[in-house]
Amino acid sequence: MHAYPLTAGVTLLLVLLMFGTAWNVGRAREKYGIKAPATTGNEYFERAYRIQLNTIEWALIFLPTLWIFAAYVNDLYAMIAGLVGLAGRILYAVSYQRDPASRGAGFMIGMLAFGVCGLWSGFAVLRVITGF
């Protein structure tokens, strides 16, 4: 696994983002008096909760494609795509917390990074399978 240090570093940053969103939910739960297991009751808590869930959902599809991209294409390119995706998700989270209607730009940046990783790695894997 020492062959992909850049992708590993980006992965750790993405994990840090997921931890940060979980921490934010706990903080919002306390601040707005939302007792577990409730997930509704205050708009700002609900935003924090949705940001956390959306970040986890995105990571579930992004991280495997990022690692396939690193393995079959290039560690440096995977790191760049990962950083773009991370920047998009941070913009998404900040925008969503302020005003949910403004989250589109961050979402699109994250999806662009996912699209690059998914399509490029898909073609690279197909090339290996078919021998072309």
N, C-alpha and C positions, 0 to 999 in steps of 0.2 A: 504494500500500500504506500510505500514511500515515493512512488512514482507520481503522485498527484497532490503535492503539498499545497498548491494554490487553491485547488478545489476544496481540499480539507479546511483551509483557512476560511474560505467563504462559507462553507457549511457551518463552521463554528459561529460565524457572525449571524447566520440565519437562525441557528439555535438560540443565540443570545436575543434576537428579535422576538422569537416565540416566548422565551422566558420573560422578556420585558412586557409583552402583551398580557401574559398571565399575571404578572405583578400588578399591572395597571388594573386588571379586573378585581383583584383582591383589594387594592387601594380604593377603587370606586365602590366596591361592596361595603366597605367600612364607612367611607365618607357619606354615602347616601342611605345607609341603614338597611341594605338588602341582605336579609338573613338567608344562608344556604338552607335548602337547595333552590330557593327562588331565583329566577332569571329575568324577572320583570319588576317594574315598580318605580323606576326612575329613568327618564330618557337618557341621561348621561351615562348611567351604569349600563343600560342596554347597548349604547354605542360601543363602550369599552368591551363588553361581552361579545358583540358581533365582530369587532375588530380582531379579537383573539381567535374566535372560531374561523373567520375568513382566512386569517394568517395560517392557521393549522391546515385548513383545507387546501390552500395554495401550496404550502410546503409539501404536502402529501403527493401532489402531482409534479411539483417542480424538482425536488431533490433527486428522485430516481433519474429523471431525464438529464439533470445536471451531471450526475456521476457517469451515466452512459456516454454523455457528450465528452467528458474528460477522458474516459477510457478508449473511446473509438475515434475521437477527433483530436483534442488537444487540451492539455491542462490549463494553459494560459487563456485560451479562448473561453474555456468553461468558467474560469475565474472572472473574466470580463462579463460574461453573460450573467453569472451569479451576482456580481456587484450591481449590474443594471437592474436585475430582478429585485435585489435587496433595496436599492434606492427607490424603486417603484413601490414596494410594499411599505416602506417608511413614509413616503409621500401619501400613500393610500391611508395609512393609519392616522397620520396627523390631520389630513383633510377630513376624513370620516369623523374624527372626534370633534372637530370644529363645526362641520356642516355635512351631513351624510350625502347631500346632493353634489358636493364638490369632489367626491372620491374618484371620479372617472379617470383623470389623468394618471394617477398612481396605479389604478387597476390596469390601464392600457400599457403602461411601461412594464409592469410585471408580466402581463400576458405576452408582450412582445419578446421578452427574455425567454419565457417558457416556449413560445413558438419557435424561436431560433434553436434552442436546445433540442426540442422534440423533433422538429423536421430534419435538422442537420444530423442529429444522432441516428434518427430513423434511416436516413439514406446511407449513413456510414455502416450501420449494422447490416442493412440489406446488401450493400456492396460486398461485405465480408461473406455473407451467406451465399450469395450468388457467384462470387468469385470475380466480379467485374471490377 
